[in-house]
Amino acid sequence: MTTRLLPPEEWSRLAGTELESVWPVLDPAHAHIVVVERADTIIACWALIRYVHVEGLWIHPLHRKRGRVAGVLWHGMTTMARTLGATVVWTAAVTEDIRRLIEHVGG
């Protein structure tokens, strides 16, 4: 068995692993994938990913569900994330409203 850092040009070899749906959205500048191989077969893998995490979404109760404030905030946050070079961000939901919002924007 050998352990090595899998170069980005070989990430497609991760088909059939837990990283199969993850590697296409990873930025090689911020992700590293360690694999264990036996002969030419990947038998284990794990990813180390630096990511942008967005947290603490809040809108004053008088301005919720009115569209404009959320849209302006969304634009500001996506602009900032892109400025940092992020193509994907991570977040979580503690309420059903936020879960629906995350799903609405593709999360």
DAUR-V35466 format. One record per run of one state. SS is the DSSP state (H for helix, E for strand, L for the rest). FROM is the first residue (numbers start at 0). TO is the last residue. If there is no record, write none. Layout:
BEGIN
[[SS | FROM | TO] [SS | FROM | TO]]
END
This chain:
BEGIN
[[L | 0 | 0] [E | 1 | 5] [L | 6 | 6] [H | 7 | 13] [L | 14 | 21] [H | 22 | 24] [L | 25 | 29] [E | 30 | 37] [L | 38 | 39] [E | 40 | 48] [L | 49 | 50] [E | 51 | 52] [L | 53 | 59] [H | 60 | 62] [L | 63 | 66] [H | 67 | 82] [L | 83 | 87] [E | 88 | 89] [L | 90 | 94] [H | 95 | 103] [L | 104 | 106]]
END
